[in-house]
């Protein structure tokens, strides 16, 4: 048996003769135990090690750390030992730490007696080849992924005979077959039986083989038997030598494309409609201010004439007709603003159930006896954020439309329910987000509308009524208001069966308030000082005359700059009444802000025929802003000003003094009214005046006590529950100031248990009539105490 030295000499001699000149390959010998014994120039070029640096090192030095940890060097040698030769590829490490992809051949070396003498390793750098190979594989992978990822097209291959050889996911989606179900079948099974019998599939293949490409459209059949209209392209695939390898077939469902085209056309129509609505809205906004100014001049002067000629029946009739025409013009302008989504809304959080109940009598009067009305409200109805007065106008409009659709009578159903508009629903509706809504449905069983009428029903000026019977703005006004509120409206109708208009208003999670009462517009003046800021001289003159006739002291300014001059002069002002749209600088809202800084107690009332974006943003009136839209009546102006000017202010006390001076001989009681409900204060004050008494009113218990220290009163009429102080506490302190004062406690609840009171008092249960108020005030002093 040769010793190890003899074996090594033999190996060394062999390598010296064969390897000495090889530089493209790393060729070296490894001992049985894995040590590097030789090193050629190719090893230095490939690995970077010189012979004296590498000979004697373990084979592991050429492997990455992770391969060393896996024992890969020893495993490679073991395979070569068992099989005699081991071919492999993998990462190897150079001296400088860089890696390269290597092709490795390990051959076992045996001595003459068959004993394992070692291994020879031949290593070649094939990094570039691997990169190319990987790129090809990645390209093929991406191509397969692309083809199989396409779902809009059926892409599959056919053999030269028309047999399906592969199948993508788009083919499965469009045709309904899985790959396992269809591969190996003839593609003629996708054709209608009559087309297949006529040889249509083969003619397509023949044309593609001849011309290279075949394109057509026609009916195809899915797995479930349904048909679809397909666009088909067949391309011939050939080998490099021109031999026909098969066909690539691409099919698309034209039904979907046609549907997409239809949706696109609908979207185009919707865009056109939206642009048309926007254009009308802009046109409306551009002319509304001047138009409403003209109407305001007309209305104001007509009302002034009406006062002067009230006794002339002929003149009054003509004036009434003229005022009615102005009101129709104002309504038309308001409807156009509503349609253009340019109304100044004042939304509050309400529950629509309460709002509908509050309209019950009004709706029944509008519908008449021939129409039966039913209201259905879902339990747990959500709240919504909406301008209640504008919504009431919409509901009334819908109810009147429904009545007109039932000329012989019928049934109107109003339904309130919670609704969820999901992504699928809103996908076909522009500018409507998915989410929770409160749904109001108004349904009639009248004549109904055909589809072409339903399609145009929300368009402005479109109407099916006879000429002169409608403006065509009813439904468009409702549509504009709902959209401005952030909601959605839809019409469902069928000729002969009736119509349903559904309005969806966004849900609010905030606490609802009671629907505000409809203001009772009554003519009431005052003696306060008002500054009128208006650039239109005719409008200004009319407003000044109207306010002067109501008893107010009126100052005027033609511009915002002139208004600030008046305000800085130090003159006393109670209210600033200014147009929103004024020429020059500062702008009207900025002027009003400066005015309030100079006069902290000043009230500001804006007026305009069109607010633009000065005090209205997002379609909603800015918080804290009061607006009187033009054109307004004398009564509306008077009511709004009295609503804003606190009757308990110092100027109101001057008014009271003026009233007392004007009636020096009155024998009525001097009554101090204290209640936090201003509307109730005004109403009770009017009742007291009708009974011949002299009222003074305030919503502040502290101010009431201050008045009691300054003036004499006969009766204190106070609410039991007043913020900051109870009615009983107020009465006790009031009687200390004026021991002879008689007290009336007004409350909607029963008089609570109270300790024995030492003063005259009586309870008045709300709501009370004029007679009940008169009786409690007329009670004798002895019988007054309860």
ZAMARGU-4260 file (C-alpha; in steps of 0.2 Angstrom, whole numbers, plus 5000, padded with zeros to 4 digits):
<rodrens>
0) 5000/5000/5000 | 5008/5017/4995 | 5011/5029/5008 | 5003/5047/5008 | 5019/5055/5002
5) 5020/5044/4987 | 5001/5048/4983 | 5004/5066/4984 | 5019/5065/4973 | 5009/5056/4960
10) 4995/5069/4961 | 5007/5084/4960 | 5016/5076/4945 | 4999/5075/4936 | 4993/5093/4940
15) 5010/5100/4935 | 5008/5092/4917 | 4990/5096/4914 | 4985/5112/4924 | 5000/5123/4923
20) 4994/5134/4909 | 4975/5135/4912 | 4970/5153/4917 | 4951/5153/4913 | 4947/5139/4925
25) 4952/5137/4943 | 4959/5119/4944 | 4965/5113/4961 | 4967/5097/4971 | 4959/5094/4987
30) 4964/5081/5000 | 4953/5068/5007 | 4950/5078/5022 | 4946/5094/5012 | 4962/5104/5012
35) 4968/5113/4996 | 4984/5105/4990 | 4987/5114/4973 | 4983/5130/4965 | 4984/5136/4947
40) 4984/5153/4939 | 4966/5151/4935 | 4963/5149/4953 | 4972/5166/4957 | 4963/5175/4943
45) 4946/5168/4948 | 4947/5168/4967 | 4960/5181/4970 | 4972/5170/4981 | 4990/5167/4977
50) 4996/5149/4979 | 5005/5152/4996 | 4990/5161/5003 | 4978/5147/4999 | 4987/5130/4999
55) 4985/5121/5015 | 4968/5131/5019 | 4952/5121/5021 | 4940/5121/5006 | 4927/5130/5016
60) 4936/5146/5014 | 4929/5147/4996 | 4911/5145/5002 | 4898/5158/5009 | 4895/5157/5027
65) 4878/5150/5026 | 4884/5136/5015 | 4898/5132/5027 | 4885/5132/5041 | 4875/5119/5031
70) 4891/5108/5029 | 4890/5110/5010 | 4909/5109/5006 | 4909/5091/5015 | 4893/5086/5007
75) 4900/5090/4989 | 4915/5080/4992 | 4905/5066/4999 | 4894/5065/4983 | 4910/5065/4973
80) 4917/5051/4983 | 4901/5040/4981 | 4898/5044/4963 | 4915/5048/4957 | 4910/5064/4950
85) 4899/5079/4956 | 4893/5093/4945 | 4885/5108/4954 | 4882/5127/4953 | 4882/5139/4967
90) 4889/5155/4975 | 4908/5155/4979 | 4918/5169/4988 | 4933/5178/4982 | 4948/5184/4993
95) 4940/5202/4993 | 4924/5195/4999 | 4914/5197/4983 | 4903/5183/4977 | 4901/5175/4960
100) 4891/5161/4953 | 4902/5146/4949 | 4900/5130/4939 | 4909/5117/4949 | 4915/5099/4944
105) 4922/5088/4957 | 4931/5072/4952 | 4937/5059/4965 | 4955/5054/4962 | 4960/5036/4967
110) 4977/5028/4969 | 4983/5013/4959 | 4976/5001/4973 | 4959/5010/4972 | 4961/5020/4988
115) 4953/5038/4988 | 4968/5049/4985 | 4959/5066/4985 | 4948/5077/4973 | 4951/5088/4959
120) 4940/5103/4957 | 4937/5113/4942 | 4928/5130/4945 | 4922/5142/4931 | 4914/5159/4934
125) 4897/5159/4925 | 4889/5174/4934 | 4885/5182/4917 | 4878/5167/4910 | 4867/5165/4926
130) 4861/5183/4924 | 4856/5180/4907 | 4847/5164/4912 | 4839/5172/4926 | 4833/5186/4915
135) 4826/5174/4903 | 4817/5165/4917 | 4811/5181/4925 | 4805/5187/4908 | 4795/5171/4905
140) 4788/5171/4923 | 4783/5189/4921 | 4775/5185/4904 | 4766/5170/4911 | 4760/5181/4926
145) 4755/5194/4914 | 4745/5182/4903 | 4737/5173/4918 | 4734/5190/4927 | 4724/5197/4913
150) 4705/5195/4917 | 4697/5206/4904 | 4704/5195/4889 | 4703/5176/4886 | 4721/5172/4881
155) 4725/5154/4876 | 4735/5144/4864 | 4729/5131/4851 | 4738/5117/4842 | 4739/5118/4823
160) 4723/5107/4824 | 4713/5119/4836 | 4716/5109/4852 | 4717/5121/4867 | 4734/5119/4875
165) 4734/5132/4889 | 4721/5143/4898 | 4722/5160/4907 | 4712/5167/4921 | 4703/5179/4909
170) 4697/5164/4899 | 4690/5156/4914 | 4681/5171/4919 | 4674/5175/4902 | 4670/5157/4896
175) 4667/5148/4913 | 4679/5133/4911 | 4693/5129/4922 | 4710/5124/4914 | 4707/5106/4918
180) 4690/5106/4910 | 4695/5114/4894 | 4714/5109/4890 | 4714/5095/4877 | 4697/5100/4870
185) 4694/5108/4852 | 4690/5126/4853 | 4675/5124/4842 | 4665/5120/4858 | 4664/5139/4861
190) 4654/5142/4845 | 4636/5141/4843 | 4631/5124/4836 | 4625/5131/4819 | 4641/5141/4817
195) 4652/5125/4822 | 4642/5115/4809 | 4645/5128/4796 | 4664/5126/4798 | 4667/5143/4805
200) 4680/5138/4818 | 4691/5130/4805 | 4689/5145/4793 | 4696/5156/4806 | 4711/5144/4808
205) 4714/5143/4790 | 4713/5162/4787 | 4726/5165/4802 | 4738/5151/4795 | 4737/5160/4778
210) 4737/5178/4782 | 4745/5177/4799 | 4730/5185/4808 | 4712/5183/4809 | 4700/5195/4817
215) 4681/5194/4819 | 4666/5197/4830 | 4651/5185/4834 | 4641/5175/4846 | 4650/5163/4858
220) 4644/5151/4871 | 4649/5150/4889 | 4650/5134/4900 | 4633/5138/4907 | 4625/5140/4890
225) 4623/5159/4890 | 4629/5168/4875 | 4640/5184/4874 | 4646/5194/4859 | 4664/5192/4857
230) 4678/5201/4848 | 4691/5187/4843 | 4709/5188/4836 | 4718/5173/4831 | 4737/5175/4827
235) 4747/5161/4819 | 4763/5156/4829 | 4778/5149/4819 | 4794/5141/4823 | 4811/5149/4817
240) 4810/5138/4801 | 4793/5144/4797 | 4784/5128/4803 | 4766/5132/4810 | 4768/5129/4829
245) 4750/5133/4833 | 4739/5149/4836 | 4737/5162/4850 | 4719/5166/4852 | 4712/5182/4861
250) 4694/5184/4865 | 4685/5198/4873 | 4667/5200/4879 | 4661/5214/4869 | 4645/5214/4880
255) 4656/5221/4894 | 4664/5234/4882 | 4647/5239/4876 | 4641/5241/4893 | 4656/5251/4897
260) 4652/5262/4882 | 4635/5264/4888 | 4641/5269/4905 | 4653/5281/4897 | 4639/5288/4887
265) 4629/5290/4903 | 4643/5298/4912 | 4645/5310/4897 | 4627/5314/4898 | 4628/5316/4917
270) 4643/5328/4915 | 4634/5338/4902 | 4619/5339/4913 | 4631/5344/4928 | 4639/5357/4917
275) 4622/5363/4911 | 4616/5364/4929 | 4632/5373/4934 | 4630/5385/4920 | 4612/5389/4924
280) 4618/5391/4943 | 4632/5403/4938 | 4620/5413/4927 | 4607/5413/4941 | 4620/5419/4953
285) 4626/5433/4941 | 4609/5440/4939 | 4600/5436/4955 | 4608/5451/4965 | 4602/5464/4952
290) 4586/5455/4949 | 4581/5454/4967 | 4586/5472/4970 | 4574/5477/4956 | 4561/5466/4965
295) 4565/5474/4982 | 4562/5492/4975 | 4546/5486/4967 | 4539/5478/4983 | 4545/5491/4995
300) 4537/5505/4985 | 4521/5495/4982 | 4519/5492/5001 | 4522/5511/5004 | 4508/5515/4991
305) 4497/5502/4999 | 4498/5511/5016 | 4494/5527/5008 | 4479/5521/4998 | 4473/5507/5009
310) 4455/5514/5008 | 4454/5514/4989 | 4447/5497/4985 | 4451/5499/4966 | 4469/5504/4970
315) 4472/5491/4983 | 4466/5477/4971 | 4479/5483/4958 | 4493/5484/4972 | 4489/5467/4978
320) 4491/5460/4960 | 4507/5469/4958 | 4514/5462/4975 | 4508/5445/4970 | 4518/5447/4954
325) 4533/5452/4964 | 4531/5437/4975 | 4531/5425/4960 | 4546/5433/4953 | 4555/5431/4970
330) 4550/5413/4971 | 4556/5410/4953 | 4573/5418/4958 | 4573/5407/4974 | 4570/5391/4964
335) 4584/5395/4952 | 4596/5398/4966 | 4590/5382/4974 | 4592/5372/4958 | 4610/5380/4956
340) 4614/5375/4974 | 4617/5392/4979 | 4604/5395/4993 | 4611/5401/5010 | 4606/5386/5020
345) 4605/5386/5039 | 4605/5367/5044 | 4601/5360/5061 | 4601/5342/5068 | 4584/5336/5068
350) 4573/5320/5068 | 4563/5321/5052 | 4548/5312/5061 | 4545/5327/5071 | 4546/5338/5056
355) 4534/5328/5046 | 4522/5328/5060 | 4523/5347/5061 | 4518/5348/5043 | 4503/5336/5044
360) 4489/5350/5044 | 4498/5360/5031 | 4500/5345/5019 | 4482/5339/5022 | 4476/5357/5017
365) 4487/5357/5002 | 4481/5339/4996 | 4463/5342/4999 | 4449/5329/5004 | 4451/5319/4988
370) 4468/5313/4993 | 4471/5301/5007 | 4488/5303/5016 | 4497/5291/5027 | 4514/5293/5036
375) 4525/5278/5040 | 4540/5280/5051 | 4553/5267/5055 | 4557/5264/5073 | 4574/5271/5079
380) 4575/5284/5065 | 4592/5292/5063 | 4594/5311/5064 | 4600/5322/5050 | 4608/5339/5047
385) 4597/5349/5036 | 4589/5366/5034 | 4571/5362/5040 | 4562/5377/5032 | 4569/5373/5015
390) 4565/5354/5017 | 4547/5358/5022 | 4546/5368/5005 | 4553/5353/4996 | 4541/5341/5004
395) 4526/5353/5001 | 4532/5354/4983 | 4533/5335/4981 | 4516/5333/4989 | 4508/5345/4977
400) 4516/5336/4962 | 4509/5320/4969 | 4491/5328/4971 | 4492/5334/4953 | 4496/5317/4947
405) 4480/5310/4955 | 4467/5322/4947 | 4453/5310/4953 | 4460/5307/4970 | 4471/5294/4977
410) 4483/5290/4991 | 4499/5299/4996 | 4511/5289/5007 | 4526/5297/5016 | 4539/5285/5022
415) 4554/5289/5033 | 4567/5275/5036 | 4586/5273/5039 | 4596/5268/5023 | 4613/5262/5019
420) 4620/5267/5002 | 4634/5255/4998 | 4648/5256/4986 | 4639/5246/4972 | 4624/5258/4973
425) 4634/5274/4973 | 4646/5268/4959 | 4633/5273/4946 | 4629/5290/4955 | 4641/5305/4953
430) 4646/5314/4969 | 4637/5304/4981 | 4648/5295/4995 | 4643/5278/5001 | 4637/5278/5019
435) 4622/5280/5031 | 4607/5291/5026 | 4589/5295/5031 | 4577/5291/5017 | 4561/5301/5014
440) 4550/5293/5001 | 4535/5302/4994 | 4524/5289/4985 | 4507/5292/4975 | 4496/5280/4965
445) 4493/5292/4951 | 4496/5292/4933 | 4515/5289/4934 | 4528/5294/4921 | 4536/5285/4906
450) 4555/5282/4907 | 4559/5297/4895 | 4550/5309/4907 | 4558/5301/4923 | 4575/5304/4915
455) 4572/5323/4913 | 4561/5326/4928 | 4575/5335/4938 | 4579/5346/4923 | 4575/5364/4926
460) 4560/5371/4916 | 4555/5354/4911 | 4536/5350/4914 | 4523/5339/4907 | 4509/5351/4913
465) 4500/5363/4901 | 4507/5380/4897 | 4504/5392/4912 | 4501/5378/4924 | 4519/5376/4931
470) 4537/5383/4929 | 4546/5366/4928 | 4556/5371/4943 | 4548/5361/4957 | 4558/5345/4956
475) 4574/5353/4950 | 4572/5364/4966 | 4571/5349/4976 | 4585/5341/4967 | 4597/5356/4970
480) 4592/5357/4988 | 4596/5339/4991 | 4612/5339/4982 | 4618/5355/4991 | 4614/5346/5008
485) 4625/5332/5003 | 4611/5320/4999 | 4604/5311/4984 | 4587/5310/4975 | 4580/5297/4964
490) 4563/5294/4955 | 4554/5278/4952 | 4539/5278/4942 | 4528/5267/4931 | 4514/5273/4920
495) 4497/5269/4927 | 4504/5264/4944 | 4511/5279/4952 | 4527/5288/4957 | 4540/5287/4971
500) 4552/5301/4974 | 4566/5295/4986 | 4577/5308/4995 | 4592/5302/5005 | 4599/5315/5018
505) 4616/5311/5026 | 4614/5304/5044 | 4620/5315/5059 | 4625/5306/5075 | 4623/5323/5085
510) 4608/5326/5096 | 4593/5332/5088 | 4584/5349/5092 | 4566/5353/5091 | 4561/5359/5074
515) 4560/5378/5075 | 4543/5385/5074 | 4537/5394/5059 | 4539/5413/5062 | 4522/5422/5063
520) 4526/5437/5053 | 4518/5452/5061 | 4521/5471/5059 | 4530/5478/5074 | 4541/5493/5073
525) 4553/5502/5086 | 4563/5517/5090 | 4580/5510/5089 | 4593/5518/5077 | 4598/5508/5062
530) 4612/5512/5049 | 4607/5506/5031 | 4622/5502/5020 | 4616/5500/5002 | 4624/5506/4985
535) 4608/5505/4975 | 4600/5522/4978 | 4583/5516/4974 | 4584/5501/4986 | 4592/5512/4999
540) 4578/5525/4998 | 4564/5512/4999 | 4572/5504/5014 | 4575/5520/5023 | 4556/5525/5020
545) 4550/5508/5026 | 4560/5508/5042 | 4556/5526/5045 | 4537/5522/5044 | 4540/5508/5057
550) 4546/5521/5069 | 4565/5518/5068 | 4578/5532/5067 | 4587/5528/5051 | 4605/5533/5045
555) 4611/5529/5028 | 4628/5526/5019 | 4632/5523/5001 | 4648/5513/5004 | 4657/5502/5017
560) 4670/5516/5019 | 4656/5529/5022 | 4648/5517/5034 | 4664/5515/5044 | 4665/5534/5045
565) 4647/5535/5052 | 4652/5521/5065 | 4668/5530/5070 | 4658/5546/5073 | 4652/5540/5090
570) 4633/5541/5085 | 4623/5528/5094 | 4618/5513/5083 | 4608/5498/5088 | 4608/5488/5071
575) 4618/5488/5055 | 4608/5483/5040 | 4620/5481/5025 | 4620/5473/5008 | 4632/5458/5007
580) 4638/5463/4989 | 4645/5481/4990 | 4658/5489/4978 | 4675/5494/4984 | 4684/5490/5000
585) 4683/5485/5013 | 4670/5471/5008 | 4654/5471/5018 | 4658/5457/5030 | 4675/5465/5034
590) 4666/5482/5037 | 4653/5473/5048 | 4667/5465/5058 | 4676/5481/5061 | 4659/5489/5066
595) 4656/5476/5079 | 4674/5479/5086 | 4670/5498/5088 | 4653/5495/5094 | 4653/5478/5104
600) 4634/5478/5107 | 4630/5482/5088 | 4618/5469/5079 | 4622/5466/5061 | 4609/5460/5048
605) 4615/5456/5031 | 4603/5457/5015 | 4606/5451/4998 | 4598/5444/4982 | 4614/5433/4980
610) 4627/5430/4994 | 4641/5423/4983 | 4654/5416/4995 | 4655/5431/5006 | 4645/5424/5021
615) 4640/5407/5014 | 4653/5394/5012 | 4649/5376/5007 | 4631/5381/5004 | 4629/5385/5022
620) 4627/5402/5031 | 4642/5406/5041 | 4639/5403/5060 | 4632/5418/5069 | 4627/5427/5053
625) 4609/5434/5051 | 4603/5436/5033 | 4587/5443/5026 | 4586/5438/5007 | 4579/5450/4994
630) 4566/5453/4990 | 4558/5454/5007 | 4541/5461/5013 | 4538/5475/5025 | 4532/5462/5038
635) 4547/5451/5035 | 4559/5466/5038 | 4550/5472/5053 | 4549/5454/5061 | 4568/5451/5057
640) 4574/5467/5065 | 4563/5465/5081 | 4569/5447/5082 | 4587/5453/5082 | 4585/5468/5094
645) 4583/5461/5111 | 4567/5469/5118 | 4576/5469/5135 | 4589/5481/5129 | 4591/5499/5134
650) 4583/5505/5118 | 4568/5494/5121 | 4566/5503/5138 | 4566/5519/5129 | 4552/5512/5117
655) 4542/5507/5133 | 4544/5525/5140 | 4538/5532/5123 | 4523/5520/5124 | 4519/5526/5141
660) 4521/5544/5136 | 4509/5541/5122 | 4496/5534/5134 | 4497/5545/5149 | 4480/5541/5155
665) 4481/5522/5155 | 4474/5513/5169 | 4481/5496/5165 | 4493/5487/5176 | 4512/5489/5174
670) 4517/5471/5171 | 4535/5464/5171 | 4537/5449/5160 | 4552/5437/5163 | 4555/5422/5152
675) 4569/5414/5143 | 4558/5411/5128 | 4559/5427/5117 | 4545/5422/5106 | 4534/5419/5121
680) 4539/5436/5128 | 4533/5444/5112 | 4517/5435/5111 | 4512/5438/5129 | 4517/5456/5128
685) 4505/5458/5113 | 4491/5450/5123 | 4494/5462/5138 | 4493/5477/5126 | 4477/5470/5120
690) 4470/5469/5138 | 4476/5488/5140 | 4491/5484/5151 | 4509/5491/5150 | 4521/5477/5148
695) 4540/5477/5150 | 4550/5461/5145 | 4567/5453/5148 | 4574/5436/5147 | 4587/5440/5161
700) 4582/5438/5180 | 4596/5450/5185 | 4590/5463/5173 | 4572/5461/5180 | 4579/5464/5197
705) 4588/5480/5191 | 4572/5487/5183 | 4563/5483/5200 | 4575/5494/5208 | 4573/5508/5196
710) 4554/5508/5192 | 4538/5503/5199 | 4528/5488/5193 | 4511/5481/5199 | 4513/5462/5193
715) 4528/5451/5190 | 4524/5437/5177 | 4538/5425/5178 | 4542/5408/5171 | 4546/5395/5185
720) 4561/5389/5176 | 4573/5402/5171 | 4592/5399/5167 | 4602/5406/5181 | 4588/5408/5194
725) 4572/5400/5198 | 4555/5410/5196 | 4552/5408/5215 | 4570/5415/5219 | 4567/5429/5208
730) 4549/5433/5215 | 4556/5433/5233 | 4569/5446/5229 | 4557/5456/5219 | 4545/5457/5233
735) 4559/5463/5245 | 4562/5477/5232 | 4543/5481/5230 | 4533/5474/5244 | 4516/5477/5236
740) 4521/5467/5220 | 4509/5454/5215 | 4517/5438/5207 | 4511/5426/5193 | 4521/5410/5190
745) 4519/5404/5172 | 4524/5386/5169 | 4520/5371/5158 | 4521/5360/5173 | 4511/5359/5189
750) 4517/5371/5202 | 4530/5362/5213 | 4528/5360/5232 | 4535/5376/5240 | 4537/5383/5257
755) 4523/5395/5263 | 4526/5411/5253 | 4522/5428/5261 | 4517/5437/5245 | 4503/5437/5234
760) 4505/5425/5220 | 4495/5414/5208 | 4499/5400/5195 | 4495/5401/5177 | 4497/5385/5167
765) 4504/5386/5150 | 4498/5386/5137 | 4485/5399/5142 | 4471/5409/5133 | 4468/5427/5133
770) 4453/5425/5144 | 4464/5415/5157 | 4477/5429/5157 | 4464/5442/5159 | 4456/5433/5174
775) 4472/5430/5183 | 4476/5449/5181 | 4459/5455/5186 | 4459/5445/5202 | 4456/5456/5217
780) 4470/5459/5229 | 4462/5449/5243 | 4459/5434/5231 | 4475/5435/5222 | 4485/5425/5235
785) 4484/5406/5232
</rodrens>
